[in-house]
Amino acid sequence: MVAPRLEIDLGKIRHNARTLVERLARRGISVTAVTKATLGSHEISHAMLQGGATGLGDSRIENIEAMRRSHLSAQISLIRSPMLSQAKRVVRSADISFNTEIAVVRQLSVEAGKLGRTHAVVLMVELGDLRDGIMPDDLVATVRQTLSLPNIVLKGLGTNLACRSGTSPDDANMGELSRLAALIETTFGISIEVVSGGNSANLEWVFGSENIGRVNNLRLGESILLGREALHRHAIEGLYTDAITLVAEVIEFKFKPTQPTGERAQNALGERSDVVNRGPIAQAILAIGVQDIDLGGLQPSGGIEILGGSSDHLVVASSVGRIAVGSEMRFQLNYSALLRAMTSPFVTKAYKSAIPVSDLRRIA
C-alpha cells in the first residue's frame, strides 16, 4: 500500500460516537461532532452521524463547502467566528455560525437577506480561557443588537475552554454560562435553545458533576476520533484509542553515532538541541516529516524511540534489531499530529469500515 498513510477505521469512529452520544443523552446533552481535524472528510462525517451526532461542526468554511458538495444534508455549524470577508459563503453553506463580533453578525444578516434565507447564530462568551468570546458584561448589549437584525435567529449561547490557556471546565464557569442563559431569557423574554458548553475537555466535568445546569450540547472531535478526553488525554473507558493509525515507510537503516560532529548551529527547523552521547545506535529514517506531522505527537510501538526529524524525515532508534528498508512502522497519534497528517496532501487516507467480531465482543 501507499505510504505514508492514515489507516482510518470508520467502524471504530462510529462506535466512539455512538457510545458518547448514548452516555451524554442520559444527561440531556446532544453531540455536535467536530470534523475540523479531518479536513471535512465525507467518510468520517458520515460515520459520526451514523453514530448519532445531531449535527457537525467545523472551523473552516472550506471544509463545510466540501461536505455540502458531497451532498451531506446534516445540520452543519461553523464553530469559529466567521471572517467578515466570508459572510456570504457562511450563510450559503452553514446552518449555524458561532459568533463573537456584532459587526460580523450584521454582515451575516445582510447576506442572508440577499439569499432570501434565515441564518442562526450562537453567541460565544469568554469564561476564562482568553481565546474567543464576548465578555459577560457585554453580552446583554450584544444580544439586544443581534435580536434587532433581520434574517438572523439567536440559536443559543456557548463557550470554549481549554484550547488556548488550558482552563478546565468546572462548576463555576459552567454555572456562569447557565446563569447567562437564564439572564438573557429573562431580560428579553426569549428561549435559549442551545447552551453549548464546550468540547472534549468538558467530558470529565459532565460525568463528574451533580448539576450540569443549562448545558445541553457539546462539540466533540478528539474524543470521537482518538477515544481520549482533552484535559489530560486519558483514554475514555469503552472507546477505541486506535481508530486512526499512521503508517510510514523506512527509507534508510544504518548504525550511526548519537553525537554529531563539527561545529553546530540551528537545524533546518531553527532549533538548537543538546544530544547525549550514547554511542552507536541502530537508526532508521522514515519518509515523513514535520511538513506532514507533529513529531511530538507520535507514539511508536515498543522498541522504537523517536530521535527527531526535519521537514521530510523522521529519525528513530531501534532496540529491536535491524529494520529492513521498505518495511513499515505504525504510530498512534495525538490530536496535533492527527490534525497535521489529515491536512497533508502527502499522507494518503485509507478507510475501512468493518469492526472484527472479536473486537465488538471485547469492547461491548
N, C-alpha and C positions, 0 to 999 in steps of 0.2 A: 504493500500500500504506500501511498504518498506520505512523505514526512517532510517537515513537521506537521502534526495534525492534532486536533482535539477530537477525542472519541467521546461522543455525547449520547448518553443513554436516555432516550426520551421516556421510557417506561419508569425509570427511577425518578426523573423530574416530575412526572405525573403523580407518582406515589408521594413524593415530598410535598407537592402542592396539596394533594387530597388530604394528607394527614394533618397539615397545618390548618387547612380550611375547616376540617371537622372539629379540631380542638378549639379553634378560635370561635367557631359558631356557638359552642357551648357558653361562651362569654358574651355573645351578642355582637361579635366583631366580624365584619366581612374582609375579604382579602383582595387588594389590588396587586396583581402580580407585576413586578417591575422587570422590564425587558432591556434596560439600557446596557447591561453588561453583555448582551447577546447580539448587539448590533441589529435589533429588531428582527431576529430570526423568526421566520414564519413557522418553522418546525417547533421551536421551543415555545413560541407564543401559544400555539395550539395545544401543546402538552400541558401548559399551565392552565389554560381554560378548561381542558378536559379534566383537570384535577379539581375544578370547582371554583377557581377565581372568578369574581364577579366582573372584573374588567382588567385592563392592562394599563401600565404607566411607563412612560419613557421620558427622558430628559432632552432628547433631540428630536426636533420636528422631522428631520430627515428619516429617522427610524420609523416614526409614525407613518409618514408618507409611504415608506416601503411596505409596511404592514397593510396599509389600505390598498396598495397596488396588488397585493396578494389576495385581495377580496376578503380580508378579515373584517367582519361586521361587528365585532365586540365593541363595548364602550372603551375608549382609549383616552387617557389623561396625559397632558404634558405636565410633568411634575417639576420642571424647572421653570421659573418665571420667564415668560416669553420675551424674546428680543423684540423691541419695538418695530424693527425693520421686517420682522417675520409675522406680524399680526395677521395678515391676510391668509398666510399658509396655515397658521394655527387654527383659525376659525374654520377653514376649509376641511382640515383633516382630523382635528382633535375635538372630542365632545366636551371636554373639560380642560381648563388650564389652571395651574396653581400660580397665584399672583401675589406680588408684594408692592407693586408700584401702581398708583391710581392712573398715572399717565398711560401706562400700558393697557389697563382695563378700558380707558376711554377709547383707545385706538381699536381694541377688540370690538367695542360697541359699534364704532364706525364701520369696520369691515363686515361685521355680522349683518348690519343694515344693508350694505351693498349686496350681500349674498342672499338676503331675504331669509335669514335664519336666526335662531337664538343660540347664544354661547353661554355655557355655565362656567362659573369661576369658584375656586376655593381660595380664600384669603389665608395666607400663611403668616403665623405670628412668631415673633422672636421670643424664645423662652430660655435662653442661656447659652446656646452653642455658638452664637455670634457668627452665623453664616447668613442665610436668608430669612427674612421675616419682618413684618410690621411691628414696631414697638407697641406693647399692650396699651399704653396711654393714648396712642394714635388710632387704635382700632375702631372706636365708635365713629370718628370722623371719616375714616376710610370706608366703612360700611355705608354711612349716610350717602357719600358720593357714589358708591357703587350702585346702591338701590335706585338712584336717580337716573341711571343710564338706561336708554332703550336697548333692547335686544340682548341684555345681559341678565342672567339669573344667578343670584348668590346661592351656590350649592352647599357651601359649608365653610368650616374653618379647619386649619391644620397647623402642624408644626413639624420641625425637623431637628432631631438631636443626634449627637454622637458622630457627626460627619466631619466637622472641622475641628472642634475642640475636645471631642470625646465626652461631652456632657451626657450623663446617663439619665434616661427616663426614670422618674420616681413619682411617688405620690404627690409631692409638692408641685413639680412642673406640669404633670399631667392633670392634677387638680386645678391648676390655674387655667389650663385650656378648657376644662369643663366649666369653670366659673365664667370665663369669657363667652362661651357659647350661650350660657344662661343669660348673661348680661345683654347680649345682642338680641336675643329673643324678647326679653322684657322691654328693652328700650324701643324696639321697632315693631313689636307685635308680629313677628315672623317666626317661622320654624326653621331651625338649622338642621338640615337633613343629614349631613356628613360631618363627623368630627374625626379627622384623620390624625391619629396620634403619633405616627412616625413610621419607622422602618423595622428591619430585622433586629435592631438594637432594643426594640420595645418588648420583645418576647419574654425576657426574664421578668420584667415588671408585670406584664399582663398575667402570666401564670403564677406570680407570687403575691399579687396584691389582692386584698379582700374587696376593695372598691375601685373599679376602673372608671367610675363616673360616666361621662357622656361619650367617651371614646368608643366609636363603633366601626372604625376602619383602620387597617394597617396596610402599608405599602411594602411588600416583601419581594426581595430579589435574592440576596445572598443565602438566606435560609432555605429557599426552594432549590436553588441551583447547587449549593455546596453543603446543605444539611447542617449549617452552623449558625448560632446566634452571632450578632455583630459587635458585642461589647468585649467579650473575652475569647471569642472564636471557639467556644466549647461545642462539641458535637451535640446535636439535639436527639434525644432518645427516639428510636424508631425511624429515623431518617437516614437516607443514604448520604454519605460524605464523598462518594466516589462516582457520582453521576457524570462527572466530566473529568477526563484524564488527558494530560499532554503526553504525546509520544514524539521523540526526537531521534534522529539517526546519528550514529557515531561516524565521524569522518577522519579521525586520527586517533591512534593509540601509541604512546611512547612511554618509556621510563625516563623521567626528567628530574632535575634537581628542583627543590622548592624555593631556593634562594636565587633571585635574579642576579645577573652580573652587570657591571657597568654603572655609570652614573645615572641616577633615577630622577625623573621629574613627574609631571602629571601623565596619567594614562589617557587613552582615547576618550574617556568619559569625563575627563577633568578631575579625576580623583588621585589622591596620594594615599598609599597604604603601607603599613608595616607588615612584613612577612616573617613568620617564624621559620627558621631553618630546620626542617625535619628530615633532611637528607633526600635521596632519590625516592620518588613515588611513581606509582602506576597512574599515568594521566591520560584521560580521554577528552577529546573535543567533540562537541555535538553541533550540528548545523542549525543553530538558533541563537538569537542574541537579544540584547535589550531593545532593539527595534520591534521585537515581537512579544517579549515577555518582561515581567519584573523578576529579576533573578532572585531577589529576596523572598519572593512569594512561591517558590517551588519547593516541594518536599520530595526528595528522591527515595528510591527503595533502599532497603538495608544494604550496607557495604559501599554505598556511593556517597561522596561528600562533594558539595558544590564549592569550588575554589574561587570562582569569579567568571568574568567574561568580558566581552566587548559588544559592539553593535551587532555582529553577526555570529559570534562564537560563545558557547557555553563550555567552561572548563571544569571538569570534575576529577576527583581522585577515586581510585577503586581499591578496596581492600579485599575484593573477591577474586582477584586474579586478572588475567589477560582478558580484554574485551575486543571482540572481532570488529574490524572496520565493516560498516554496512549493517551492523546489528542495531537494535533499537532499545532505548531506555524509556521508562514510563515515570511520570511525575504527577503527584497531586498538586493542586493549585490553591492559593488563597484568592480573595476577591480581586486584589490588584493585578495579580498575574493573569487571572481569567479575563479581566477587562481588556488588558493589552493584547492577549492572544486572540480573543474574538475579533478585535479591531484590525489585526494584522492581515493584509491580503496574502501574506506568505505562509500562513498557517491554514491548512485545509480543515474543514469542518466535516467530520464523518458521523452521521447519525445512525443510531439503531434504536429500535422501539420495544423489543421484547424483553421481559424480565424472566429469567430462568425460574422454573417452578421451585427449585431448591431455595432460591433467594426469597421468593414470595413466602415460603414456609418459615424461613429463618427470621424474616423481619415482621411477620404478622403478630 
